[in-house]
Amino acid sequence: MSAPIIALDGLLVRYGKFTALHGVDAIFSGGSLGLLGPNGAGKSTMLRSILGLVRPTAGTAQVLGVDARKSGTELRRRIGYMPERDAYIGGFSAVRGLAHLAEICGFPKDDAMLRAHDVLHFVGLGEERYREVSTFSTGMRQRYKLAAALVHDPEVLFLDEPTNGLDPQSRARMLGLIERITKDHGLHLVLASHLLHDVERLCQEVWVMEGGKMRLSGSISDLTAAARGARRVTIANDQGAAFHAAAEAAGFACSREGDGRSFVVHHEDRVVEPDEIFRLAQNNQMVITSIRPAARSLEDAFLEVLEGE
């Protein structure tokens, strides 16, 4: 069997008297992983430990079967990292800066320059490649950081808040780029973010961090499965109040959504079958216009984990 992409064993990180990570154990076998948690949860510290940039107080972090503490230089040739804060070489044009990074990772000089041009075109900065990075807008600098994480052709991509500070148009563009990288080019992805919608869109698995501890790990499909026995029901315009009363009288929990015509109907002990809803409507002379499954969002699951703790 191949080694997992990430394996954490009792990972403990302290800064003086402050404990940033409390002995975390976790395994990521591959695909796309989201690191979730509020600000200060320990996501960035975990990333830096995994990358070999922060030395753990105790425990180990292995990436691609390599101990990050002992072989950080070797490891960083195989992974790409996009930090949360700006990181570029002052006074260099975008293409020269990227080519320099590729050379550091072992590319011959001419190949490094060709690779830099290609990656800048990929992220939509081909027309701006001769400008100094310091003159770029926030959205352009974020895409440049993504290019820097890709220029040496890594096996795993680590992204720390890649949509931070972006307007809606730039955010959509960044998410689209990341989707192309993972789906079309097959890179493993580790995404640290406090934006649940980004993680839900891009990731298959999730680790939920809070207070430097791992609160939950699992697939997103499993986390959002609990409410799949519920049904989202839409009824005729003037029958909302009557439907709500009839559903609760029949023993269902019923919550109103949106314009008052839509309801989420669920039962504490079992799956709600569509036939039950149709019989309820028929018995009370109501008109059902649609009925479909109602799965909870990742946000609901995330808040349940934190509030449960």
C-alpha positions as MATLAB code, in Angstrom:
seq = 'MSAPIIALDGLLVRYGKFTALHGVDAIFSGGSLGLLGPNGAGKSTMLRSILGLVRPTAGTAQVLGVDARKSGTELRRRIGYMPERDAYIGGFSAVRGLAHLAEICGFPKDDAMLRAHDVLHFVGLGEERYREVSTFSTGMRQRYKLAAALVHDPEVLFLDEPTNGLDPQSRARMLGLIERITKDHGLHLVLASHLLHDVERLCQEVWVMEGGKMRLSGSISDLTAAARGARRVTIANDQGAAFHAAAEAAGFACSREGDGRSFVVHHEDRVVEPDEIFRLAQNNQMVITSIRPAARSLEDAFLEVLEGE';
ca = [
       0.000    0.000    0.000;
       1.207    3.531   -0.767;
       1.886    5.933    2.076;
      -0.900    8.381    2.985;
      -0.526   11.930    1.742;
      -0.476   13.211    5.341;
      -0.067   11.265    8.585;
      -0.054   13.133   11.901;
       0.886   11.307   15.084;
       0.546   13.190   18.379;
       1.469   16.504   16.717;
       2.076   19.023   19.504;
       3.218   22.615   18.926;
       3.898   25.158   21.668;
       4.982   28.787   21.382;
       6.344   29.529   24.837;
       3.509   28.816   27.258;
       0.869   28.861   24.504;
      -0.146   25.506   23.014;
      -1.143   25.923   19.372;
      -1.707   22.219   18.595;
      -2.698   19.660   21.230;
      -1.314   16.281   20.136;
      -3.247   15.899   16.869;
      -3.660   12.466   15.239;
      -5.030   12.313   11.692;
      -4.556   10.642    8.290;
      -5.347   12.005    4.820;
      -5.126    9.315    2.149;
      -5.485   11.570   -0.896;
      -7.849   13.643   -3.030;
      -8.910   16.973   -1.567;
      -8.962   17.935    2.109;
     -10.392   21.033    3.777;
      -9.018   22.355    7.067;
     -11.884   24.122    8.782;
     -12.016   26.155   11.933;
     -12.521   29.673   13.295;
      -9.644   32.146   13.394;
      -7.010   30.905   15.844;
      -8.125   27.280   15.523;
      -4.609   26.092   14.635;
      -5.024   25.633   10.877;
      -1.994   27.701    9.823;
       0.216   26.202   12.543;
      -0.777   22.730   11.373;
       0.088   23.625    7.776;
       3.482   25.042    8.760;
       4.254   21.951   10.828;
       3.304   19.677    7.945;
       5.529   21.730    5.617;
       8.487   21.556    7.983;
       8.443   25.308    8.604;
       7.574   24.918   12.302;
       9.339   22.305   14.415;
       6.857   20.348   16.553;
       7.344   20.239   20.287;
       6.399   16.557   20.131;
       4.910   14.065   17.698;
       5.458   13.705   13.962;
       4.052   14.967   10.674;
       4.692   12.854    7.589;
       3.863   13.939    4.051;
       4.153   11.491    1.134;
       5.897    9.141    3.553;
       8.572   11.725    4.434;
       9.108   13.078    7.963;
       8.690   16.858    7.626;
      10.950   17.510   10.615;
      13.898   15.512    9.219;
      13.573   15.970    5.438;
      11.940   19.354    4.949;
      14.102   20.354    1.976;
      13.362   17.131    0.085;
       9.689   17.415    0.918;
       9.329   21.004   -0.276;
      10.502   19.955   -3.754;
       7.412   17.747   -3.970;
       4.765   20.078   -2.561;
       3.400   23.516   -3.417;
       2.472   26.042   -0.747;
       0.407   29.199   -1.106;
       0.684   31.156    2.167;
      -2.040   33.393    3.515;
       0.185   36.493    3.424;
       1.966   37.968    0.408;
       5.256   36.284   -0.470;
       7.297   37.499   -3.438;
      10.788   38.744   -4.264;
      10.888   42.540   -4.428;
      12.254   44.147   -7.581;
      11.601   41.069   -9.751;
       9.073   40.835  -12.542;
       6.458   38.111  -12.151;
       8.098   35.822  -14.700;
      11.633   36.357  -13.387;
      10.534   35.688   -9.822;
       8.763   32.460  -10.768;
      11.674   31.276  -12.900;
      13.996   31.850   -9.933;
      11.750   29.699   -7.720;
      11.707   26.938  -10.342;
      15.511   27.020  -10.540;
      15.773   26.695   -6.759;
      13.647   23.539   -7.049;
      16.023   22.027   -9.617;
      14.780   23.178  -13.037;
      17.512   24.094  -15.561;
      17.558   27.832  -16.273;
      15.893   27.737  -19.710;
      13.280   25.187  -18.603;
      12.547   27.269  -15.506;
      11.779   30.341  -17.607;
       9.516   28.377  -19.973;
       7.694   26.880  -17.005;
       7.225   30.338  -15.448;
       5.649   31.667  -18.661;
       3.311   28.658  -18.887;
       2.123   28.866  -15.287;
       1.497   32.628  -15.475;
      -0.657   32.094  -18.569;
      -2.540   29.346  -16.721;
      -3.477   31.654  -13.824;
      -4.439   34.500  -16.157;
      -1.361   36.705  -15.693;
       0.262   36.133  -19.062;
      -0.271   39.728  -20.177;
       1.175   41.043  -16.898;
       4.179   38.735  -16.606;
       6.816   41.455  -17.076;
       5.378   43.734  -14.389;
       6.808   43.823  -10.881;
       4.604   41.857   -8.503;
       4.521   44.812   -6.082;
       2.381   46.707   -8.615;
      -0.258   43.952   -8.795;
      -3.757   44.264   -7.349;
      -4.836   41.996   -4.478;
      -6.507   39.531   -6.821;
      -3.452   39.412   -9.098;
      -1.100   38.848   -6.154;
      -3.264   35.951   -4.977;
      -3.059   34.362   -8.436;
       0.698   34.989   -8.485;
       1.024   33.127   -5.170;
      -0.920   30.245   -6.704;
       1.450   30.268   -9.679;
       4.435   30.188   -7.311;
       2.956   27.114   -5.605;
       2.599   25.377   -8.985;
       5.739   26.384  -10.870;
       7.868   23.399   -9.802;
       5.153   20.822  -10.679;
       4.299   19.588   -7.151;
       2.421   16.435   -6.175;
       0.420   18.064   -3.363;
      -0.880   21.635   -3.181;
      -1.316   23.398    0.170;
      -3.446   26.555    0.046;
      -3.873   28.819    3.078;
      -6.934   31.097    2.678;
      -6.551   31.444   -1.136;
      -9.647   33.664   -1.500;
      -8.669   36.000    1.347;
      -9.433   39.644    0.497;
     -10.908   38.902   -2.929;
     -13.998   40.527   -4.411;
     -16.744   38.151   -5.665;
     -15.466   38.090   -9.261;
     -11.857   37.417   -8.244;
     -12.992   34.788   -5.730;
     -14.963   32.927   -8.400;
     -11.933   33.019  -10.689;
      -9.635   31.643   -7.992;
     -12.037   28.821   -7.104;
     -12.333   27.929  -10.780;
      -8.543   27.715  -11.103;
      -8.275   25.454   -8.078;
     -11.003   23.176   -9.466;
      -9.106   22.853  -12.756;
      -5.874   22.017  -10.924;
      -7.428   19.206   -8.893;
      -9.835   17.759  -11.472;
      -7.863   18.153  -14.699;
      -4.297   17.812  -13.405;
      -4.819   15.367  -10.549;
      -2.993   17.190   -7.759;
      -3.841   16.384   -4.174;
      -5.249   19.453   -2.419;
      -5.103   20.637    1.187;
      -7.171   23.803    1.638;
      -7.180   25.795    4.876;
     -10.100   28.206    5.015;
     -12.721   29.686    7.301;
     -15.122   29.933    4.305;
     -17.248   26.823    4.419;
     -18.728   27.298    0.962;
     -15.223   27.200   -0.559;
     -14.406   23.964    1.247;
     -17.744   22.385    0.359;
     -17.187   23.225   -3.313;
     -13.569   22.059   -3.581;
     -13.032   19.268   -1.044;
     -14.025   15.648   -0.495;
     -12.828   15.393    3.110;
     -12.657   17.789    6.023;
     -10.778   18.195    9.296;
     -12.532   20.482   11.766;
     -10.121   22.302   14.103;
     -10.954   24.358   17.185;
      -8.642   25.565   19.929;
      -5.703   23.622   18.497;
      -7.589   20.321   18.700;
      -9.048   18.048   16.038;
     -12.790   18.122   16.666;
     -13.882   15.990   13.718;
     -12.508   14.339   10.598;
     -14.371   12.610    7.807;
     -15.837   12.908    4.347;
     -18.094   15.833    3.570;
     -20.743   13.442    2.279;
     -20.805   11.704    5.668;
     -20.952   14.985    7.576;
     -23.951   16.161    5.585;
     -25.762   12.810    5.513;
     -27.664   13.058    8.795;
     -30.578   15.034    7.417;
     -30.979   13.138    4.149;
     -34.072   11.452    5.462;
     -35.794   14.856    5.465;
     -37.822   16.258    2.584;
     -38.095   19.774    1.231;
     -41.749   20.344    0.318;
     -43.255   23.194   -1.695;
     -47.023   23.755   -1.592;
     -49.632   26.021   -3.199;
     -49.505   29.752   -2.388;
     -52.236   30.113    0.236;
     -51.791   26.833    2.126;
     -48.578   27.396    4.079;
     -50.031   27.822    7.548;
     -52.443   24.916    7.104;
     -49.698   22.580    5.872;
     -47.417   23.515    8.769;
     -50.156   22.764   11.307;
     -51.185   19.503    9.643;
     -47.573   18.221    9.412;
     -46.883   18.873   13.083;
     -50.215   17.317   14.093;
     -49.176   14.181   12.182;
     -45.941   13.932   14.226;
     -43.473   15.525   11.837;
     -41.090   18.386   12.604;
     -41.735   21.127   10.066;
     -39.691   24.291    9.492;
     -40.673   27.080    7.111;
     -38.141   28.390    4.568;
     -37.896   31.292    2.149;
     -41.191   32.679    0.878;
     -43.412   30.631    3.192;
     -44.321   28.055    0.564;
     -41.333   25.789    1.237;
     -40.884   23.568    4.287;
     -38.305   21.073    5.497;
     -40.186   18.101    6.921;
     -38.362   15.507    8.997;
     -38.978   12.877   11.647;
     -36.745   12.307   14.642;
     -36.614    8.523   14.298;
     -36.850    7.678   10.611;
     -36.716    8.704    6.966;
     -39.702   10.678    5.701;
     -41.162    8.925    2.671;
     -42.699   10.972   -0.160;
     -45.885    8.878   -0.022;
     -46.460   10.094    3.554;
     -46.323   13.724    2.435;
     -48.710   13.109   -0.450;
     -51.194   11.322    1.838;
     -50.969   14.175    4.336;
     -51.719   16.684    1.581;
     -54.562   14.586    0.149;
     -56.208   14.110    3.533;
     -56.132   17.866    4.148;
     -57.034   18.877    0.574;
     -53.721   20.582   -0.113;
     -51.684   20.843   -3.310;
     -48.020   19.755   -3.333;
     -46.040   21.437   -6.120;
     -42.675   19.753   -5.406;
     -40.983   17.372   -3.003;
     -37.267   16.559   -2.930;
     -34.539   15.385   -0.501;
     -33.251   17.931    2.025;
     -29.600   17.446    3.012;
     -28.075   19.766    5.580;
     -25.180   21.991    4.590;
     -21.568   21.697    5.693;
     -22.141   24.887    7.685;
     -24.841   23.148    9.739;
     -22.533   20.203   10.413;
     -19.619   22.488   11.305;
     -21.638   24.499   13.793;
     -23.039   21.335   15.365;
     -19.492   20.071   16.004;
     -18.321   23.311   17.632;
     -21.485   23.928   19.626;
     -21.512   20.299   20.759;
     -18.057   20.782   22.254;
];
